[in-house]
Amino acid sequence: MDNPYIEGRTVAEIAASVERAIRDGRVGEGARLPPVREVADRLGVNRNTVATAYARLRDAGLITGSGRQGSIVCSIPAVDAYRPPIPSRARDLASGNVDPALLPDLTPHLAALALPPGGYEMAEDDPGLVGFARRAFRQDGIPAEAVAVVSGAMDGLERALRTHVRPGDTVAVEDPGYVSALLLIRALGLRAAPVPTDGEGMLPAPLEGALAAGARAVLLTPRAQNPTGACLSAERAARIAAVLNRHRGALLIEDDHAGPVAGAEAMTAAPPDGQARPWLVVRSVSKFLGPDLRVAVAAGDALTLARLRNHQALGPRWVSHLLQRLVGRVWTAPETAALVGRAAVRYAERRDGLLTALERRGIRAMGASGLHVWVPVQREAEVVQGMLARGWAVQAGEVFRLRSGPGIRIGIAGLAREEGETVAAALTEVLNPPRSIYA
């Protein structure tokens, strides 16, 4: 069989030619790559060269399978595939944005910001921001001898993963889980091991199974889990910590993306002494100070933080000190504490209002914390279209799921408190359409 898209004589050239064919659509999802022997004979190279190229594609998540079953092309989701355009006539409850009215005004802080000119010697993190972050972590029971500043939560997640795992390794993830994290794992050539969740987070027994099967890292959300709103209880955090203590080589990454506006206390499965096993807690300021700041602080064990800083030094080198000082100034301002507290209350009111309205109508939903409510449904696409027809854009759950059941995610940040009733009524109509008397 002729496969002209496979070219080259080295591992890198052969793998790159197949990747190009997959990404430009010449080879689609489900297509079977030709056998190693056939490609090697056609290209005049050793079979081990082709086998290694296929292994590289497999580690990158571009193909699956091997041996007798052959190598099958996987789907390649676009990064923006989960952000479909929202019609202007519809209210956006799909994107997961924060309420801008509940963010601090940065203007006066920018005007008062003083930063002397500096050069490449400014590689150290801002001591004021680091000191405040360390105190905030410790107040939440998180050991914070080592603290670093990164360019947002996803930057911290990526750098931690890159320094601890290799392409082909497995990462235990929540199912359903945060779509950007799932895409990142795939982009890094890692495999995601789905771990079921309930309202208190990851289930310990399946997590133990994933680690026993070889997972090298665990990615979990301690509160405001996206998309379900789950939050760790103290008992669940302790049980997860006990599991990790039996698998001390696995890196724990906690994405505390909502921080003080999550509507739940901070919990952690990090070791109390901070050093017994590898871990990282990343806390972004996006949800309570503003998404465009692109700043997060991270606490972790000394080795993980050292590796993260070394990796950072080879790329951007540091997070802009202008941004670091701005974040530190805004975060520590007396009026910010009051605004953040008010934001947490408002989000809780909107979330609880929707949950109560859904429960009153017999619709089961999850949303113990955070900015989203998760509603299990049987047919996601139909429900999404039905809600859109009624003026509400919600997110289909497919992009968040690996093995878990279908559902929809409803963002609550932009809802007025009383609108929960309207959304619940619309969803009730979609789930229980009136029957025709002539049927």
Buried (B, 14 or more C-beta within 10 A) or exposed (E): EEBEBBBBEEBEBBBBBBBEBBEEEEBEEEEBBBBBEBBBEBBEBEBEBBBBBBBBBBBBBBBBBBEEEBBBBBEBEEEEEBBBEBEEEBBBBBBBBBBEEBBBEBEEBEEEEEEEEEEEEBEEBBEBBBEBBBEBBEEBBBBBBBBBBBBBBBBBBBBBBBBBBEBBBBBBBBBBBBBBBBBBBBEBBBBBBBBBBEBBBBBBEBBBBBBEEEBBBBBBBBBBBBBBBBBBBEEBBEBBBEBBEEBEEBBBBBBBBBBBBBBBBBBBBBBEEBBBBBBBBBBBBBBBBBBEBBBBBBBBBEEBBBBBBEBBEEEEEBBBBEBBBBBBBBBBBEEBEEBBEEBBEBBBBBBBBBBBBBEEBEBEBBBBBBBBBBBBBEEBEBBBEBBBEBEBBBBBBBBBBBEBEBBBBBBBBBBEEEBBBBBBBBBBBBBEEEEEEEE
